[in-house]
């Protein structure tokens, strides 16, 4: 969705055929995919904690949790960050001054999400902004779940307690928006990425994004409770949730691609993450819908999706700069140019993501799992 969003933005809408205009307007709102992957992350990472909580087991190892997150995210992200900086300096002509160095190292050390100056770590790979937000959510999730383990809250009461956690997160987000105003000096996308970051903040802040992430964690808690059920009602709920996601995106067509929702939290909060969470709760317990959605193509895209995300924007930018007339959609024949340029960008992004997964990301994960096995064996031998 995010890839298609950035491709649609490259199209001069004056050259779009009338029949394709609704589709292009829908693709522009693919930015809502950010909300979906924050919910997915919260869902997947919280599930082992809910399982342990319901079984009265100790909280899962935070050392292993941190090792797995680092192994899955850092190798690919750091490589994309360094390559993007090199291309930004050598091809795009960005200066290697104090501001750019500060932004790069803030991104490298995963703290770029805390200030508008560093929100975008590099000039030519905008989507890397979200990695810092994700990592902050990785840190906050076990901290908040630790409260449930500490007070030994289990079952459905634990899920209701998590609603209280979400309420506290929303309060903190509101306080951030109220107490961390951004000045108006060079604020806006016409002033470049830093100006755009000032336009996003303070509504774009790590606490607000954790509110999206936390709804995914809640969905995981509910799904753990119903995991053993199978019924056609879940098919209806899952399909309804997918339709709701599409409807919510369509309802924002023509508006801001950030889709600011409740309390200014972006991407249709809370309805978009709630619809996504409902799909994640229902589809695993469905009779047929889950099997249809969980197909080979979906699994393959899911496997390499991180690589697609961190490389596609750089691919699009380099094509536009180095391979004219790529994405010169304001010229005559702009629609045809956009079609073949987009097809090439998708193919290149998928190819690079596939290489990234098999040559870098998967080996790093296997190495981390090997460390886990050695740590388990050592106490047993002792």
C-alpha positions as CSV (number, residue, x, y, z in Angstrom):
1,X,0.0,0.0,0.0
2,X,2.8,2.4,0.9
3,X,4.7,1.6,-2.3
4,X,1.6,2.2,-4.4
5,X,1.0,5.5,-2.5
6,X,4.4,6.8,-3.4
7,X,4.0,5.7,-7.0
8,X,0.6,7.4,-7.3
9,X,2.2,10.6,-6.0
10,X,4.6,10.6,-8.9
11,X,1.7,10.8,-11.4
12,X,0.6,14.1,-12.7
13,X,-3.1,13.8,-12.1
14,X,-3.9,16.1,-15.1
15,X,-2.8,13.3,-17.4
16,X,-4.7,10.5,-15.7
17,X,-7.5,9.0,-17.9
18,X,-11.0,9.8,-16.5
19,X,-11.7,6.1,-16.0
20,X,-8.6,5.7,-13.9
21,X,-9.1,8.8,-11.7
22,X,-11.0,7.0,-8.8
23,X,-8.3,4.3,-8.7
24,X,-5.5,6.8,-8.6
25,X,-7.2,8.8,-5.8
26,X,-7.6,5.5,-3.9
27,X,-3.9,4.6,-4.4
28,X,-2.8,8.0,-3.1
29,X,-4.4,7.1,0.2
30,X,-2.2,4.0,0.5
31,X,-0.4,5.9,3.2
32,X,-3.0,4.3,5.5
33,X,-0.9,1.1,5.2
34,X,1.3,2.7,7.9
35,X,-1.5,2.2,10.3
36,X,-2.0,-1.4,9.2
37,X,1.6,-2.4,9.8
38,X,1.7,-0.7,13.2
39,X,-1.3,-2.8,14.2
40,X,0.3,-5.9,12.7
41,X,3.5,-5.3,14.7
42,X,1.6,-4.8,17.9
43,X,-0.5,-7.9,17.2
44,X,2.4,-10.2,16.4
45,X,4.7,-9.1,19.2
46,X,2.1,-9.0,22.0
47,X,0.7,-12.5,21.3
48,X,3.5,-14.5,23.2
49,X,3.0,-12.2,26.2
50,X,-0.8,-12.8,26.3
51,X,-0.2,-16.6,26.0
52,X,2.2,-16.6,28.9
53,X,-0.1,-14.3,30.9
54,X,-3.1,-16.6,30.5
55,X,-1.0,-19.7,31.4
56,X,0.3,-18.0,34.6
57,X,3.8,-18.4,33.2
58,X,6.6,-15.8,33.7
59,X,6.9,-12.9,31.3
60,X,8.8,-13.9,28.2
61,X,12.5,-13.1,28.2
62,X,13.1,-9.4,27.4
63,X,16.6,-10.3,26.3
64,X,15.3,-12.7,23.7
65,X,12.6,-10.2,22.7
66,X,15.2,-7.4,22.2
67,X,17.6,-9.8,20.3
68,X,14.8,-10.9,17.9
69,X,13.7,-7.3,17.2
70,X,17.3,-6.1,16.6
71,X,18.1,-9.1,14.4
72,X,14.9,-8.6,12.3
73,X,15.1,-4.8,11.9
74,X,18.6,-3.4,12.3
75,X,20.6,-5.1,9.5
76,X,18.3,-4.2,6.7
77,X,17.5,-0.8,8.1
78,X,21.1,0.2,8.7
79,X,22.1,-0.9,5.2
80,X,19.3,1.0,3.6
81,X,20.2,4.1,5.8
82,X,23.9,4.0,4.9
83,X,23.2,3.4,1.1
84,X,20.6,6.2,1.1
85,X,23.1,8.6,2.7
86,X,25.8,7.8,0.2
87,X,23.4,8.2,-2.8
88,X,22.0,11.4,-1.2
89,X,25.5,12.9,-1.2
90,X,26.9,11.6,-4.4
91,X,23.9,11.6,-6.7
92,X,21.3,14.0,-5.2
93,X,23.9,16.5,-4.1
94,X,22.8,16.8,-0.4
95,X,25.5,18.6,1.7
96,X,27.3,16.6,4.4
97,X,26.8,19.4,7.0
98,X,26.0,19.3,10.7
99,X,22.2,19.0,10.1
100,X,22.5,16.0,7.8
101,X,25.0,14.3,10.1
102,X,22.7,14.8,13.1
103,X,19.7,13.5,11.2
104,X,21.7,10.4,10.0
105,X,23.0,9.4,13.5
106,X,19.6,10.0,15.1
107,X,18.2,7.6,12.6
108,X,21.1,5.2,13.1
109,X,20.6,5.1,16.8
110,X,16.8,4.8,16.4
111,X,15.9,8.1,18.2
112,X,14.9,10.1,15.1
113,X,11.2,10.1,16.1
114,X,11.6,12.5,19.0
115,X,12.2,15.7,17.1
116,X,11.1,17.4,13.9
117,X,14.7,18.1,12.8
118,X,15.6,14.4,12.8
119,X,12.3,12.8,11.9
120,X,13.6,12.1,8.3
121,X,17.1,10.6,8.8
122,X,18.1,11.1,5.1
123,X,16.8,13.2,2.2
124,X,16.1,10.6,-0.4
125,X,14.4,7.8,1.6
126,X,11.5,9.3,3.4
127,X,9.8,6.1,4.6
128,X,12.7,5.4,7.0
129,X,11.0,8.0,9.3
130,X,8.7,5.3,10.7
131,X,11.4,2.9,11.9
132,X,12.2,5.1,15.0
133,X,8.5,5.1,15.8
134,X,8.3,1.3,15.5
135,X,11.3,0.9,17.8
136,X,9.8,3.2,20.5
137,X,6.7,1.0,20.3
138,X,8.9,-2.1,20.7
139,X,10.2,-0.6,23.9
140,X,6.9,0.6,25.3
141,X,5.0,-2.7,24.7
142,X,6.8,-4.9,27.2
143,X,6.9,-2.1,29.7
144,X,3.1,-1.7,29.7
145,X,2.5,-5.5,29.6
146,X,4.7,-5.9,32.6
147,X,2.1,-4.1,34.6
148,X,-0.4,-7.0,33.9
149,X,2.2,-9.5,34.9
150,X,3.1,-7.6,38.0
151,X,-0.5,-7.4,39.2
152,X,-1.3,-10.9,37.9
153,X,-4.3,-9.8,35.9
154,X,-5.4,-12.6,33.6
155,X,-8.2,-13.6,31.2
156,X,-10.7,-11.1,30.0
157,X,-10.0,-8.8,33.0
158,X,-6.5,-8.4,31.6
159,X,-8.0,-7.3,28.3
160,X,-10.1,-4.7,30.0
161,X,-7.1,-3.5,31.9
162,X,-5.3,-3.0,28.6
163,X,-8.1,-0.7,27.6
164,X,-7.1,1.4,30.6
165,X,-3.5,1.4,29.3
166,X,-4.7,2.6,25.9
167,X,-6.6,5.4,27.7
168,X,-3.5,6.4,29.5
169,X,-1.5,6.4,26.3
170,X,-4.1,8.7,24.6
171,X,-3.9,11.1,27.5
172,X,-0.2,11.2,27.2
173,X,-0.5,11.9,23.5
174,X,-2.9,14.7,24.2
175,X,-0.5,16.2,26.6
176,X,2.3,16.0,24.1
177,X,0.2,17.8,21.5
178,X,-0.7,20.5,24.0
179,X,2.7,21.0,25.6
180,X,5.0,20.5,22.7
181,X,3.9,23.1,20.1
182,X,6.0,23.6,17.0
183,X,7.0,27.1,15.8
184,X,5.8,28.3,12.4
185,X,9.2,29.2,11.0
186,X,9.6,27.4,7.7
187,X,6.9,25.0,8.6
188,X,5.3,23.1,5.7
189,X,6.2,20.7,2.9
190,X,7.2,23.6,0.7
191,X,10.3,24.0,2.9
192,X,11.5,20.4,2.3
193,X,11.5,17.4,4.5
194,X,12.4,19.2,7.7
195,X,9.6,21.7,7.1
196,X,7.3,18.7,6.4
197,X,8.3,17.1,9.7
198,X,7.4,20.4,11.5
199,X,4.0,20.2,9.8
200,X,3.5,16.6,11.0
201,X,4.6,17.2,14.5
202,X,3.4,17.3,17.3
203,X,0.5,15.1,16.0
204,X,3.1,12.7,14.7
205,X,4.8,11.6,17.9
206,X,6.0,8.3,19.3
207,X,3.2,8.1,22.0
208,X,0.4,8.6,19.4
209,X,1.8,5.9,17.2
210,X,2.1,3.6,20.2
211,X,-1.7,4.1,20.6
212,X,-2.1,2.5,17.1
213,X,0.4,-0.2,18.1
214,X,-1.5,-0.9,21.4
215,X,-4.7,-1.6,19.5
216,X,-2.9,-4.3,17.6
217,X,-1.7,-5.7,21.0
218,X,-5.3,-5.7,22.2
219,X,-6.4,-7.6,19.1
220,X,-3.7,-10.2,19.9
221,X,-5.1,-10.5,23.4
222,X,-8.6,-11.1,22.1
223,X,-7.4,-13.5,19.4
224,X,-5.6,-15.6,22.0
225,X,-8.9,-16.1,23.8
226,X,-10.8,-17.2,20.7
227,X,-8.0,-19.0,18.9
228,X,-9.5,-22.4,19.4
229,X,-12.9,-21.4,17.9
230,X,-13.9,-22.0,14.3
231,X,-17.2,-20.7,12.9
232,X,-18.6,-19.0,9.8
233,X,-19.4,-16.0,11.9
234,X,-15.7,-15.2,11.9
235,X,-15.7,-15.3,8.1
236,X,-18.4,-12.6,8.1
237,X,-16.5,-10.6,10.7
238,X,-13.2,-10.9,8.8
239,X,-14.6,-10.0,5.4
240,X,-16.6,-7.1,7.0
241,X,-13.4,-5.8,8.6
242,X,-11.6,-5.9,5.2
243,X,-14.5,-4.0,3.6
244,X,-14.3,-1.5,6.4
245,X,-10.6,-0.9,5.8
246,X,-11.3,-0.2,2.1
247,X,-14.3,2.0,3.0
248,X,-12.3,4.0,5.5
249,X,-9.5,4.6,2.9
250,X,-12.1,5.6,0.3
251,X,-13.8,7.9,2.7
252,X,-10.6,9.9,3.1
253,X,-10.0,10.3,-0.6
254,X,-9.4,13.9,-1.6
255,X,-8.3,14.8,1.9
256,X,-4.9,14.8,3.6
257,X,-3.0,11.6,3.1
258,X,-2.1,11.7,6.8
259,X,-5.8,11.2,7.6
260,X,-5.7,12.8,11.0
261,X,-8.3,11.2,13.3
262,X,-9.1,11.3,17.0
263,X,-6.9,13.6,19.0
264,X,-4.9,14.2,15.8
265,X,-3.5,10.7,15.6
266,X,-2.9,10.0,11.9
267,X,-4.4,7.4,9.5
268,X,-8.0,7.4,10.6
269,X,-7.5,6.6,14.3
270,X,-9.1,4.8,15.9
271,X,-11.4,3.3,13.2
272,X,-8.6,2.2,10.8
273,X,-6.6,0.2,13.5
274,X,-9.8,-1.1,15.0
275,X,-10.9,-2.5,11.6
276,X,-7.5,-4.0,11.0
277,X,-7.5,-5.5,14.5
278,X,-10.9,-7.0,13.9
279,X,-9.6,-8.7,10.8
280,X,-6.7,-10.1,12.7
281,X,-9.0,-11.5,15.4
282,X,-11.5,-13.0,13.1
283,X,-9.7,-14.4,10.1
284,X,-7.6,-17.1,12.0
285,X,-10.9,-18.5,13.4
286,X,-12.8,-18.4,10.1
287,X,-13.7,-21.4,8.0
288,X,-12.8,-20.2,4.5
289,X,-12.0,-16.5,4.5
290,X,-8.7,-16.9,6.3
291,X,-7.5,-19.6,3.8
292,X,-8.3,-17.3,0.9
293,X,-6.5,-14.3,2.3
294,X,-3.6,-16.5,3.5
295,X,-2.4,-17.4,0.0
296,X,1.0,-18.0,-1.5
297,X,1.3,-14.5,-2.9
298,X,0.3,-12.9,0.3
299,X,2.8,-15.0,2.2
300,X,5.6,-14.1,-0.2
301,X,4.9,-10.4,0.0
302,X,4.7,-10.6,3.8
303,X,8.0,-12.3,3.9
304,X,9.9,-9.6,1.9
305,X,7.6,-6.7,2.9
306,X,10.2,-5.1,5.2
307,X,12.7,-4.9,2.3
308,X,10.1,-3.5,0.0
309,X,9.3,-0.8,2.5
310,X,12.9,0.3,3.2
311,X,14.1,0.2,-0.4
312,X,11.2,1.2,-2.7
313,X,11.4,5.0,-2.2
314,X,15.1,5.0,-3.0
315,X,14.4,2.9,-6.1
316,X,11.7,5.4,-7.3
317,X,14.0,8.4,-6.7
318,X,17.0,6.9,-8.5
319,X,14.9,5.9,-11.5
320,X,13.5,9.4,-11.8
321,X,17.0,10.9,-11.6
322,X,19.1,8.4,-13.5
323,X,16.7,6.8,-16.0
324,X,14.8,9.5,-17.9
325,X,12.0,9.7,-18.9
326,X,11.0,7.6,-15.8
327,X,8.2,9.3,-14.0
328,X,8.2,12.3,-16.2
329,X,4.4,12.2,-16.1
330,X,3.8,15.9,-16.8
331,X,4.9,15.4,-20.4
332,X,2.9,14.1,-23.3
333,X,2.2,10.4,-22.8
334,X,2.6,10.8,-19.1
335,X,0.1,8.0,-18.3
336,X,2.0,5.5,-20.3
337,X,5.3,6.6,-18.8
338,X,3.8,6.3,-15.3
339,X,2.6,2.7,-16.0
340,X,5.9,1.3,-17.2
341,X,7.9,3.3,-14.7
342,X,5.7,2.0,-11.9
343,X,5.9,-1.6,-13.2
344,X,9.7,-1.3,-13.3
345,X,9.9,0.2,-9.8
346,X,7.8,-2.5,-8.4
347,X,9.8,-5.2,-10.0
348,X,13.1,-3.7,-8.9
349,X,11.8,-3.2,-5.3
350,X,10.6,-6.8,-5.1
351,X,13.9,-8.1,-6.5
352,X,16.0,-6.0,-4.0
353,X,13.7,-7.0,-1.2
354,X,14.1,-10.6,-2.1
355,X,17.9,-10.4,-2.1
356,X,17.8,-8.4,1.2
357,X,15.6,-11.1,2.9
358,X,17.6,-14.1,1.8
359,X,21.1,-12.6,2.0
360,X,20.9,-10.3,5.0
361,X,17.6,-10.4,7.0
362,X,17.0,-14.2,7.2
363,X,20.7,-15.0,8.0
364,X,20.6,-12.4,10.8
365,X,17.5,-13.9,12.3
366,X,19.0,-17.4,12.1
367,X,22.1,-16.1,13.8
368,X,20.0,-14.6,16.6
369,X,18.0,-17.8,17.0
370,X,21.3,-19.7,17.3
371,X,22.3,-17.4,20.2
372,X,18.9,-18.2,21.9
373,X,19.6,-21.9,21.6
374,X,23.0,-21.6,23.1
375,X,21.6,-19.6,26.0
376,X,19.0,-22.3,26.6
377,X,21.5,-25.2,26.5
378,X,24.1,-23.6,28.9
379,X,21.8,-23.6,32.0
380,X,20.6,-27.1,31.2
381,X,24.1,-28.4,31.1
382,X,25.1,-26.6,34.2
